[in-house]
Amino acid sequence: MRLASPRIRSVLVLAVVLAVASPAAGPQAGSSVEAQAPAPARQPAAPQRADTLAELVKRLADDYMRAYFEHYPEEATLNGSRDARHDRFTDPSDSALASWQRFEDRTLATLRALDLSGQVGSVAWVTHGVLREKLEADVAMRACRRELWNLDAMQSWMNDQVQLALRQPVGTPARRAAALTRWRGFPAVVRAEIARLRTGIALGYTAPFPIAAKVTDQVEALLAPTLEQSPFISAARRDDDVAFGLAMRQVVHDSVLPAVREYHDFLAGEYQGQARTTLGVGALPHGDACFLAMIRRYTTLEWSVQDVDSTGRRLLADAEQARARVAWDRYGVRDGRLLMERLASDPQFTFRSTTEMLVVSRAALARAQAAVPRWFGHVPYALVPQVDTFPASVGASGPTGQAFAAVGPGAESRYSINAEHLRYAGGKLMIEQLAFHEAVPGHLLQGLIQLERPEAHPVTRYFWQPALGEGWGMYAQELADEMGLYSAEAYRVPLLDLRVLSGVAFVVTTGIHAHGWTREQALDTLAAHLAWTPERLEYQVDYLAGSPGQALAYSAGLLEIRRLRAEAERALGPAWDPRAFHDVVLADGTVPLPMLRAKVERWIRQRLAGPGAPVGARQPR
């Protein structure tokens, strides 16, 4: 899922590609979008104006979206905004960042002055709550100074630039000119990024060495292809103008690739030598405040470190008991930890080719698509994705699976798998669960519903709250079991390991970031509960270390969805309808968990009061 901040990204990314009209205000008719000068960030709307609350919230959200895309033009491009500029990068100066943060503070203060508690379920209530949560999390995250140690092996800064190149708009003279202008400026952007990392070194903000080393390897992989194979010339390949194609190739050859080399050499030489040897953010200045901000960012809850640790230990104990019961009752294995290892030793569960991975994934999603109408009232139009594999440049350190939801004329959703992650013995056991989590009924379904809501403010389409977002993915892979989607009993076993992983990830996260655990302690703890290969264990530790708190989103959201479902089933009895419940959970996008509870509780009350459509949900087609 793509997260709201360009500096904080999810491992299992759902790129919400807005292939419809941009939420940002467009230019005057007949003007050239790419030629317009950047507008200064607006002042937030004043609460004293005699507007209704709904009008005021809408104006605040409109102004925020417009200012956001002006400040982060790459985000406008990545999300398909047609009315935004595509000829520049984010201004890297300290003054630009300070100006943006002042705008955030003013907007947040205005939102806090508005009381929409009496409008639960309304468009204004959803818009207000999502935007307020995003801003409060962003303000808290300033304690981390993430821009000074912006290295993440799961979704690195340079890979973001690759994605930008792949989505750079072309096809008109103005867009071609914008593409050339933007990428001619790429060396200055790289040097600014290097300068920020050097400032981080001076101030004591660095990434852990293993993360820095993996990112360095990823950047090196971008330098391996020939010019014609480079993802940076994507714009030239997607446009039939010969002169533009030659010019774009020249820019990539003369400017872009040398800048990538400069970034690589800086990381390989200067940076790795000064990267921190500790894993946790607790070693950074204001590290404790940073970790609490990360917890809030990813759970949308005011959890303490103790809350995280105790929740994880409870999850872990319950999951291990469940796994042990299944291992003995169904497979005669006394050690639940070794169940997956035993199954993996069977050659039928190891892939023979990448083609086989794609065939199995497509078959799983075909079953899911056929079953969706029995479990969801609202079924998106474009539910069938193109299934492919990641390019080789993503490598083994990239995500295992990734869904891209797209709506609008000519838009095509996509589900990509990382073949490098599934080549190990027993890799086939994971393939169906991955498809159900990432695509249908998981993130792709979720993302399409999030994009298709015509009444929703773009703030609630664009900004992704990871707790409900990732929690839904976890719920979806369990729901797939209820839906009868797994093709064999063995393909259900990974769910048991994933439940164990959810608990142990909480424990290891607090161990690394609050208690100063070493890499060896983290690896030993994971290995005590999961019979994984050393490579998979190392990948998981790097994820937990490099994306602090992100793993908490999965179980935080799953637990709340489970609790709300159980409460609804008890309250509604014979009137319980899973289609209506799933519609109301997904209807308003990925709202913060406290908002999810408020709207589901309201929906239950309304159901008990009499017949009617679920609050916040649309009628099925």
C-alpha positions as CSV (number, residue, x, y, z in Angstrom):
1,M,0.0,0.0,0.0
2,R,1.3,3.4,-0.8
3,L,1.3,5.5,2.3
4,A,0.6,9.1,2.5
5,S,4.1,10.4,3.2
6,P,6.7,10.2,0.4
7,R,9.3,9.4,3.1
8,I,7.4,6.5,4.7
9,R,6.3,3.6,2.5
10,S,4.8,0.2,3.1
11,V,6.6,-3.0,2.2
12,L,3.6,-4.6,0.5
13,V,2.7,-1.6,-1.6
14,L,-0.6,-0.9,-3.2
15,A,0.1,1.9,-5.6
16,V,-3.2,3.7,-5.8
17,V,-3.0,5.0,-9.4
18,L,-5.5,7.8,-9.9
19,A,-6.2,7.4,-13.6
20,V,-9.1,9.7,-13.3
21,A,-9.3,13.5,-12.8
22,S,-6.7,14.8,-10.3
23,P,-7.8,15.9,-6.8
24,A,-5.6,18.9,-7.2
25,A,-7.2,22.0,-8.8
26,G,-6.6,22.0,-12.5
27,P,-5.3,24.9,-14.7
28,Q,-7.4,27.2,-16.6
29,A,-8.8,25.8,-19.9
30,G,-6.3,25.9,-22.7
31,S,-3.2,26.5,-20.5
32,S,-0.1,24.3,-20.4
33,V,0.0,22.5,-17.1
34,E,3.8,21.8,-17.4
35,A,4.6,25.5,-18.0
36,Q,2.9,26.9,-14.9
37,A,4.9,28.2,-12.1
38,P,4.5,26.5,-8.7
39,A,1.9,28.1,-6.5
40,P,2.7,28.9,-2.9
41,A,1.1,26.7,-0.3
42,R,-2.3,28.2,0.7
43,Q,-3.4,29.3,4.1
44,P,-5.9,26.8,5.5
45,A,-9.5,27.9,5.5
46,A,-10.5,29.9,8.6
47,P,-13.1,28.3,10.9
48,Q,-14.8,31.7,11.4
49,R,-16.3,31.8,7.9
50,A,-20.1,31.2,7.8
51,D,-20.0,27.9,6.0
52,T,-21.4,24.6,7.1
53,L,-18.9,22.2,8.6
54,A,-19.1,20.0,5.5
55,E,-18.1,23.0,3.3
56,L,-15.3,24.0,5.6
57,V,-13.9,20.5,5.8
58,K,-14.1,20.1,2.0
59,R,-12.2,23.4,1.5
60,L,-9.5,22.5,4.0
61,A,-9.1,19.1,2.3
62,D,-9.0,20.7,-1.2
63,D,-6.4,23.2,-0.1
64,Y,-4.3,20.4,1.5
65,M,-4.4,18.2,-1.6
66,R,-3.5,21.1,-3.9
67,A,-0.6,22.1,-1.6
68,Y,0.6,18.5,-1.2
69,F,1.0,17.9,-4.9
70,E,2.7,21.3,-5.3
71,H,5.2,20.5,-2.5
72,Y,5.6,16.8,-3.6
73,P,5.2,16.8,-7.4
74,E,6.6,13.3,-7.7
75,E,3.6,12.1,-5.7
76,A,1.3,13.7,-8.2
77,T,3.0,11.9,-11.1
78,L,3.1,8.5,-9.2
79,N,-0.6,8.8,-8.6
80,G,-1.6,9.7,-12.1
81,S,-2.7,13.3,-11.5
82,R,-3.4,14.8,-14.9
83,D,-3.7,18.4,-13.7
84,A,-0.4,18.7,-11.8
85,R,3.1,19.6,-12.9
86,H,5.4,16.8,-14.0
87,D,8.6,18.8,-14.7
88,R,10.2,19.0,-11.4
89,F,11.2,17.3,-8.1
90,T,10.5,18.3,-4.5
91,D,12.4,21.3,-3.4
92,P,15.0,19.8,-1.1
93,S,15.9,23.0,0.8
94,D,15.4,23.5,4.5
95,S,13.3,26.6,3.9
96,A,10.9,24.6,1.7
97,L,10.5,21.9,4.4
98,A,10.0,24.5,7.1
99,S,7.3,26.3,5.0
100,W,5.5,23.0,4.4
101,Q,5.6,22.1,8.1
102,R,4.1,25.5,9.0
103,F,1.3,24.8,6.5
104,E,0.7,21.4,8.1
105,D,0.6,23.0,11.6
106,R,-1.9,25.6,10.5
107,T,-4.2,23.1,8.8
108,L,-4.0,20.7,11.8
109,A,-4.9,23.5,14.2
110,T,-8.0,24.4,12.1
111,L,-9.1,20.7,11.9
112,R,-8.7,20.3,15.7
113,A,-11.1,23.3,16.2
114,L,-13.9,21.5,14.3
115,D,-16.3,19.1,16.0
116,L,-17.8,16.5,13.7
117,S,-18.6,13.9,16.4
118,G,-22.3,14.2,15.6
119,Q,-21.8,13.4,11.9
120,V,-20.4,9.8,12.1
121,G,-20.5,8.2,8.7
122,S,-20.8,11.4,6.7
123,V,-18.4,12.3,3.9
124,A,-17.3,15.3,6.0
125,W,-16.6,13.2,9.1
126,V,-14.6,10.7,7.1
127,T,-12.6,13.4,5.3
128,H,-11.9,15.3,8.5
129,G,-10.8,12.2,10.4
130,V,-8.5,10.9,7.7
131,L,-6.8,14.2,7.2
132,R,-6.5,14.9,10.9
133,E,-4.9,11.5,11.5
134,K,-2.5,12.0,8.6
135,L,-1.4,15.4,9.9
136,E,-1.1,14.3,13.5
137,A,1.0,11.3,12.5
138,D,3.2,13.5,10.3
139,V,3.8,16.1,13.0
140,A,4.7,13.4,15.5
141,M,7.1,11.8,12.9
142,R,9.2,14.9,12.8
143,A,11.0,13.5,15.9
144,C,12.6,10.9,13.6
145,R,14.2,13.4,11.2
146,R,13.7,10.6,8.6
147,E,14.9,12.8,5.7
148,L,18.4,12.5,7.2
149,W,18.6,8.7,7.1
150,N,16.3,7.9,4.2
151,L,17.4,4.4,3.4
152,D,14.9,1.5,3.3
153,A,15.8,-1.7,1.6
154,M,12.1,-2.6,1.1
155,Q,11.3,0.6,-0.9
156,S,14.4,2.7,-1.3
157,W,14.6,6.3,-2.4
158,M,16.2,5.4,-5.7
159,N,13.6,2.8,-6.4
160,D,11.0,5.5,-6.0
161,Q,12.8,7.4,-8.7
162,V,12.6,4.3,-10.9
163,Q,8.8,4.2,-10.3
164,L,8.6,7.9,-11.2
165,A,10.5,7.3,-14.5
166,L,8.1,4.4,-15.3
167,R,5.1,6.7,-14.8
168,Q,6.4,10.0,-16.3
169,P,3.6,11.3,-18.5
170,V,4.3,11.6,-22.3
171,G,2.4,11.8,-25.5
172,T,2.1,15.5,-26.0
173,P,4.6,18.3,-26.7
174,A,4.1,19.8,-23.3
175,R,4.5,16.5,-21.5
176,R,7.6,15.6,-23.5
177,A,9.1,19.0,-22.6
178,A,8.2,18.4,-18.9
179,A,9.9,15.0,-18.9
180,L,13.1,16.4,-20.3
181,T,13.1,19.3,-17.9
182,R,12.5,17.1,-14.9
183,W,15.2,14.5,-15.6
184,R,17.8,17.0,-16.6
185,G,17.5,18.2,-13.0
186,F,18.0,14.7,-11.6
187,P,21.7,15.1,-10.7
188,A,20.8,18.1,-8.5
189,V,18.2,16.0,-6.7
190,V,20.7,13.2,-6.1
191,R,23.3,15.6,-4.8
192,A,20.7,17.1,-2.5
193,E,19.9,13.6,-1.2
194,I,23.5,12.9,-0.6
195,A,23.9,16.2,1.2
196,R,21.0,15.3,3.5
197,L,22.5,12.0,4.3
198,R,25.8,13.7,5.1
199,T,24.0,16.1,7.4
200,G,22.4,13.0,9.1
201,I,25.9,11.5,9.6
202,A,27.1,14.7,11.3
203,L,24.0,14.9,13.6
204,G,24.0,11.2,14.5
205,Y,21.2,10.1,12.2
206,T,22.2,7.1,10.1
207,A,20.6,3.9,8.8
208,P,21.8,0.5,10.1
209,F,24.7,-1.0,8.1
210,P,22.8,-4.0,6.8
211,I,20.1,-1.8,5.4
212,A,22.7,0.6,3.8
213,A,24.5,-2.4,2.3
214,K,21.2,-3.8,0.7
215,V,20.3,-0.4,-0.7
216,T,23.7,-0.1,-2.2
217,D,23.3,-3.4,-3.9
218,Q,19.9,-2.3,-5.2
219,V,21.3,0.8,-6.7
220,E,24.2,-1.1,-8.3
221,A,21.6,-3.4,-10.0
222,L,20.2,-0.3,-11.7
223,L,23.6,0.4,-13.3
224,A,23.9,-3.1,-14.7
225,P,21.5,-2.9,-17.7
226,T,22.4,-1.3,-21.0
227,L,20.9,2.1,-21.8
228,E,18.1,0.5,-23.8
229,Q,17.3,-1.8,-20.9
230,S,17.3,0.9,-18.3
231,P,14.0,1.7,-16.6
232,F,14.9,5.4,-16.8
233,I,14.3,5.6,-20.5
234,S,10.7,4.4,-20.0
235,A,9.4,7.7,-21.2
236,A,11.2,7.3,-24.5
237,R,9.9,3.8,-25.0
238,R,6.3,4.9,-24.4
239,D,6.3,7.8,-26.9
240,D,6.5,7.6,-30.7
241,D,8.2,11.0,-31.2
242,V,11.7,10.1,-32.6
243,A,13.3,13.4,-31.6
244,F,12.0,13.1,-28.1
245,G,13.2,9.6,-27.8
246,L,16.7,10.6,-28.8
247,A,16.7,13.5,-26.5
248,M,15.4,11.4,-23.5
249,R,18.1,8.8,-24.1
250,Q,20.7,11.5,-24.2
251,V,19.5,12.9,-20.9
252,V,19.6,9.5,-19.3
253,H,23.0,8.7,-20.6
254,D,24.6,12.1,-19.8
255,S,22.7,13.0,-16.6
256,V,20.6,10.3,-15.0
257,L,22.9,7.3,-15.0
258,P,26.0,9.3,-13.9
259,A,23.9,10.6,-11.0
260,V,22.8,7.0,-10.1
261,R,26.5,6.1,-10.1
262,E,27.4,9.0,-7.9
263,Y,24.7,8.0,-5.4
264,H,26.0,4.4,-5.4
265,D,29.6,5.4,-4.9
266,F,28.6,7.6,-2.0
267,L,26.7,4.8,-0.3
268,A,29.4,2.1,-1.0
269,G,32.2,4.3,0.2
270,E,31.5,7.1,2.5
271,Y,28.1,6.1,3.9
272,Q,28.5,2.4,4.7
273,G,31.7,3.3,6.6
274,Q,29.6,5.5,9.0
275,A,26.3,3.7,9.1
276,R,25.3,2.7,12.6
277,T,26.0,-0.7,13.9
278,T,22.9,-0.8,16.1
279,L,19.6,-1.7,14.5
280,G,17.0,0.2,16.5
281,V,15.8,3.8,16.3
282,G,16.5,4.0,20.0
283,A,20.1,4.7,19.1
284,L,19.1,7.9,17.2
285,P,18.7,11.3,18.8
286,H,15.1,11.5,20.2
287,G,14.8,7.8,19.4
288,D,12.2,7.0,22.0
289,A,9.9,9.7,20.7
290,C,10.6,8.5,17.2
291,F,9.6,4.9,18.0
292,L,6.3,6.1,19.6
293,A,5.6,8.2,16.6
294,M,6.2,5.1,14.4
295,I,3.8,3.1,16.5
296,R,1.1,5.8,16.1
297,R,1.8,6.1,12.3
298,Y,1.3,2.4,11.7
299,T,-1.5,1.5,14.2
300,T,-3.4,4.8,14.4
301,L,-3.6,4.0,18.1
302,E,-2.0,5.6,21.1
303,W,-0.1,2.4,22.1
304,S,2.8,2.4,24.4
305,V,5.9,0.1,24.0
306,Q,4.4,-2.1,26.8
307,D,1.1,-2.3,24.9
308,V,2.9,-3.5,21.8
309,D,5.0,-6.0,23.7
310,S,2.2,-7.5,25.7
311,T,-0.1,-7.7,22.7
312,G,2.6,-9.5,20.7
313,R,3.3,-12.0,23.4
314,R,-0.4,-12.8,23.7
315,L,-0.7,-13.2,19.9
316,L,2.3,-15.4,19.8
317,A,1.1,-17.7,22.6
318,D,-2.3,-18.1,21.0
319,A,-0.9,-18.7,17.5
320,E,1.6,-21.3,18.6
321,Q,-1.1,-23.3,20.4
322,A,-3.3,-23.2,17.3
323,R,-0.4,-24.3,15.1
324,A,0.6,-27.1,17.4
325,R,-3.0,-28.4,17.4
326,V,-3.2,-28.5,13.6
327,A,0.3,-30.0,13.2
328,W,-0.6,-32.9,15.5
329,D,-4.2,-33.5,14.6
330,R,-3.8,-33.3,10.8
331,Y,-0.2,-34.1,10.1
332,G,1.1,-36.1,13.1
333,V,3.9,-33.5,13.7
334,R,4.6,-32.8,17.3
335,D,6.6,-29.7,16.7
336,G,4.4,-27.1,15.1
337,R,7.4,-25.0,14.2
338,L,8.6,-27.7,11.9
339,L,5.3,-28.3,10.1
340,M,6.1,-26.0,7.2
341,E,9.6,-27.4,7.0
342,R,8.2,-30.9,6.7
343,L,5.8,-29.9,3.9
344,A,8.5,-27.9,2.1
345,S,10.6,-31.1,1.8
346,D,7.9,-32.5,-0.6
347,P,9.1,-31.6,-4.1
348,Q,5.5,-30.9,-5.2
349,F,5.6,-27.7,-3.2
350,T,8.7,-26.2,-4.9
351,F,8.2,-24.3,-8.1
352,R,9.9,-25.6,-11.2
353,S,9.6,-22.3,-13.1
354,T,8.5,-18.7,-13.0
355,T,5.7,-19.6,-15.5
356,E,4.3,-22.1,-13.0
357,M,4.2,-19.3,-10.4
358,L,2.1,-17.2,-12.7
359,V,-0.2,-20.0,-13.6
360,V,-1.0,-20.9,-10.0
361,S,-1.5,-17.2,-9.1
362,R,-3.9,-16.6,-12.0
363,A,-5.9,-19.7,-11.1
364,A,-6.2,-18.6,-7.5
365,L,-7.4,-15.2,-8.5
366,A,-9.9,-16.6,-10.9
367,R,-11.5,-18.6,-8.0
368,A,-11.5,-15.5,-5.9
369,Q,-13.2,-13.4,-8.5
370,A,-15.9,-16.0,-8.9
371,A,-16.6,-16.1,-5.2
372,V,-16.5,-12.4,-4.4
373,P,-20.2,-11.6,-5.1
374,R,-21.2,-14.1,-2.3
375,W,-19.2,-12.2,0.2
376,F,-19.3,-8.5,-0.9
377,G,-22.3,-6.4,-1.8
378,H,-20.2,-4.0,-3.8
379,V,-18.0,-5.6,-6.5
380,P,-15.6,-3.3,-8.3
381,Y,-15.7,-3.2,-12.1
382,A,-12.0,-3.9,-12.8
383,L,-11.4,-6.8,-10.4
384,V,-9.3,-8.9,-12.7
385,P,-5.6,-7.8,-12.6
386,Q,-2.8,-8.4,-15.0
387,V,-0.5,-10.9,-13.3
388,D,3.3,-10.5,-13.8
389,T,6.6,-10.7,-12.1
390,F,8.8,-7.9,-10.8
391,P,11.7,-6.8,-13.1
392,A,15.1,-8.2,-12.1
393,S,16.2,-4.8,-10.8
394,V,13.8,-5.2,-7.8
395,G,15.9,-8.2,-6.6
396,A,15.5,-10.4,-3.6
397,S,15.4,-7.4,-1.2
398,G,12.2,-6.1,-2.7
399,P,8.6,-6.9,-1.7
400,T,7.2,-10.4,-2.2
401,G,4.0,-9.2,-3.8
402,Q,2.5,-5.9,-4.8
403,A,-0.9,-4.9,-6.1
404,F,-1.5,-1.8,-8.2
405,A,-5.1,-0.7,-8.4
406,A,-6.2,1.5,-11.3
407,V,-9.6,2.8,-12.4
408,G,-10.7,4.9,-15.3
409,P,-10.6,4.7,-19.1
410,G,-7.8,2.4,-20.3
411,A,-6.6,1.8,-16.8
412,E,-5.4,-1.7,-15.9
413,S,-4.8,-3.1,-12.4
414,R,-1.8,-5.2,-11.9
415,Y,-0.5,-7.8,-9.4
416,S,3.2,-8.5,-9.4
417,I,5.1,-11.3,-7.6
418,N,8.8,-11.5,-6.8
419,A,10.0,-14.7,-8.2
420,E,13.2,-14.5,-6.2
421,H,11.2,-14.8,-3.0
422,L,9.4,-18.0,-4.1
423,R,12.2,-20.1,-5.5
424,Y,13.1,-21.7,-2.2
425,A,12.0,-25.3,-1.2
426,G,8.3,-25.1,-0.4
427,G,7.8,-21.7,-1.9
428,K,4.6,-22.9,-3.6
429,L,2.9,-23.2,-0.2
430,M,2.9,-19.4,0.0
431,I,1.6,-18.5,-3.4
432,E,-2.1,-18.7,-2.9
433,Q,-2.1,-16.9,0.5
434,L,0.0,-14.1,-1.1
435,A,-2.5,-13.7,-4.0
436,F,-5.4,-13.5,-1.6
437,H,-3.6,-11.0,0.7
438,E,-2.3,-8.8,-2.1
439,A,-5.0,-8.9,-4.7
440,V,-8.5,-10.5,-4.2
441,P,-10.1,-10.3,-1.7
442,G,-7.2,-8.4,-0.3
443,H,-5.5,-5.1,-1.3
444,L,-6.5,-4.9,-4.9
445,L,-10.2,-5.3,-4.1
446,Q,-9.7,-2.9,-1.2
447,G,-7.9,-0.3,-3.4
448,L,-10.4,-0.5,-6.2
449,I,-13.3,0.2,-3.8
450,Q,-11.3,3.0,-2.3
451,L,-10.8,4.6,-5.8
452,E,-14.3,4.0,-7.1
453,R,-16.2,6.1,-4.6
454,P,-17.6,9.1,-6.5
455,E,-18.8,10.8,-3.4
456,A,-15.6,10.6,-1.5
457,H,-13.1,13.4,-1.1
458,P,-9.7,12.5,-2.8
459,V,-8.0,12.8,0.6
460,T,-9.7,9.5,1.5
461,R,-8.7,7.9,-1.8
462,Y,-5.1,9.0,-1.8
463,F,-3.9,8.7,1.8
464,W,-3.5,5.2,3.1
465,Q,-3.9,4.4,6.8
466,P,-1.7,1.3,7.2
467,A,-3.5,-0.3,10.2
468,L,-6.8,-0.8,8.4
469,G,-5.0,-1.2,5.0
470,E,-2.7,-4.0,6.1
471,G,-5.2,-5.4,8.6
472,W,-7.6,-6.0,5.7
473,G,-4.9,-7.9,3.9
474,M,-4.4,-10.2,6.8
475,Y,-8.1,-10.6,7.3
476,A,-8.5,-11.3,3.5
477,Q,-6.2,-14.2,3.6
478,E,-8.2,-15.7,6.4
479,L,-11.5,-14.8,4.8
480,A,-10.2,-16.7,1.7
481,D,-10.2,-19.8,3.8
482,E,-13.9,-19.2,4.7
483,M,-14.6,-18.6,1.0
484,G,-13.1,-22.0,0.2
485,L,-10.4,-20.5,-2.1
486,Y,-7.4,-22.6,-1.0
487,S,-6.9,-25.4,-3.5
488,A,-5.5,-27.9,-1.0
489,E,-5.1,-28.3,2.8
490,A,-1.4,-27.7,2.6
491,Y,-1.9,-24.2,1.2
492,R,-3.7,-23.3,4.4
493,V,-0.8,-24.1,6.6
494,P,1.1,-20.9,5.9
495,L,-1.7,-19.0,7.7
496,L,-0.6,-20.7,10.9
497,D,3.0,-19.5,10.4
498,L,1.8,-16.0,9.6
499,R,-0.2,-15.9,12.8
500,V,3.0,-16.8,14.7
501,L,5.0,-14.3,12.7
502,S,2.4,-11.6,13.6
503,G,3.1,-12.2,17.3
504,V,6.8,-12.6,17.2
505,A,7.1,-9.5,14.9
506,F,5.6,-7.4,17.7
507,V,8.1,-8.8,20.2
508,V,11.1,-8.4,17.9
509,T,10.0,-4.9,16.9
510,T,10.1,-3.7,20.6
511,G,13.2,-5.7,21.2
512,I,15.1,-3.9,18.3
513,H,13.7,-0.4,18.7
514,A,13.0,0.0,22.4
515,H,15.4,-2.5,24.1
516,G,18.4,-2.3,21.8
517,W,18.5,-5.9,20.6
518,T,21.3,-6.9,18.3
519,R,20.8,-8.5,15.0
520,E,21.7,-11.9,16.5
521,Q,19.1,-11.6,19.2
522,A,16.4,-10.7,16.7
523,L,17.4,-13.6,14.4
524,D,17.5,-16.1,17.3
525,T,14.1,-15.0,18.5
526,L,12.6,-15.4,15.0
527,A,14.3,-18.8,14.5
528,A,12.9,-20.0,17.9
529,H,9.4,-19.8,16.5
530,L,9.8,-20.1,12.7
531,A,11.6,-22.9,10.9
532,W,12.6,-20.6,8.0
533,T,15.8,-20.6,5.9
534,P,18.5,-18.2,7.1
535,E,17.8,-16.0,4.1
536,R,14.1,-15.5,5.0
537,L,15.0,-14.8,8.6
538,E,17.5,-12.2,7.6
539,Y,15.0,-10.6,5.3
540,Q,12.5,-10.3,8.1
541,V,15.0,-8.8,10.5
542,D,16.0,-6.2,7.9
543,Y,12.4,-5.4,7.4
544,L,11.7,-5.0,11.1
545,A,14.8,-2.9,11.5
546,G,14.6,-0.8,8.4
547,S,10.8,0.0,8.6
548,P,10.3,0.6,12.4
549,G,6.8,-0.2,13.5
550,Q,5.4,-1.1,10.1
551,A,4.9,-4.7,11.0
552,L,2.5,-3.6,13.8
553,A,-0.1,-2.4,11.3
554,Y,-1.0,-5.9,10.1
555,S,-2.1,-7.4,13.4
556,A,-3.4,-4.1,14.9
557,G,-5.9,-3.8,12.0
558,L,-6.7,-7.6,11.9
559,L,-7.5,-7.7,15.6
560,E,-9.9,-4.8,15.3
561,I,-11.7,-6.2,12.2
562,R,-12.0,-9.5,14.0
563,R,-13.4,-7.8,17.2
564,L,-15.9,-5.8,15.2
565,R,-17.0,-8.8,13.2
566,A,-17.6,-10.8,16.4
567,E,-19.5,-7.9,18.0
568,A,-21.7,-7.6,14.9
569,E,-22.4,-11.3,14.6
570,R,-23.5,-11.4,18.3
571,A,-25.6,-8.3,18.0
572,L,-27.3,-9.1,14.7
573,G,-27.8,-12.8,15.1
574,P,-29.9,-14.2,12.2
575,A,-29.7,-10.8,10.5
576,W,-25.9,-11.0,10.2
577,D,-24.8,-10.7,6.6
578,P,-21.1,-10.8,5.8
579,R,-21.6,-8.9,2.5
580,A,-23.0,-5.9,4.4
581,F,-20.3,-6.1,7.0
582,H,-17.5,-6.2,4.5
583,D,-19.0,-3.3,2.5
584,V,-19.2,-1.1,5.6
585,V,-15.6,-1.9,6.6
586,L,-14.3,-1.0,3.1
587,A,-16.8,1.7,2.1
588,D,-14.8,4.8,3.3
589,G,-11.3,3.7,2.5
590,T,-8.6,3.0,5.0
591,V,-9.9,5.1,7.9
592,P,-8.1,5.1,11.3
593,L,-9.1,2.2,13.6
594,P,-11.0,4.4,16.1
595,M,-13.1,5.7,13.2
596,L,-13.7,2.2,11.9
597,R,-15.1,1.2,15.2
598,A,-17.3,4.3,15.4
599,K,-18.9,3.7,12.0
600,V,-19.3,-0.1,12.4
601,E,-21.0,0.4,15.8
602,R,-23.3,3.0,14.2
603,W,-24.1,0.5,11.4
604,I,-25.0,-2.2,14.0
605,R,-27.3,0.2,15.8
606,Q,-29.0,1.2,12.5
607,R,-29.4,-2.5,11.5
608,L,-31.0,-3.3,14.9
609,A,-33.3,-0.3,14.5
610,G,-34.8,-1.5,11.2
611,P,-34.0,-2.5,7.6
612,G,-31.9,-0.4,5.4
613,A,-28.6,-0.1,3.6
614,P,-25.4,-0.3,5.6
615,V,-24.2,3.0,6.7
616,G,-21.4,4.2,4.4
617,A,-21.8,1.3,2.0
618,R,-23.2,1.3,-1.5
619,Q,-25.9,-1.0,-2.9
620,P,-24.5,-4.0,-4.8
621,R,-24.8,-3.8,-8.6
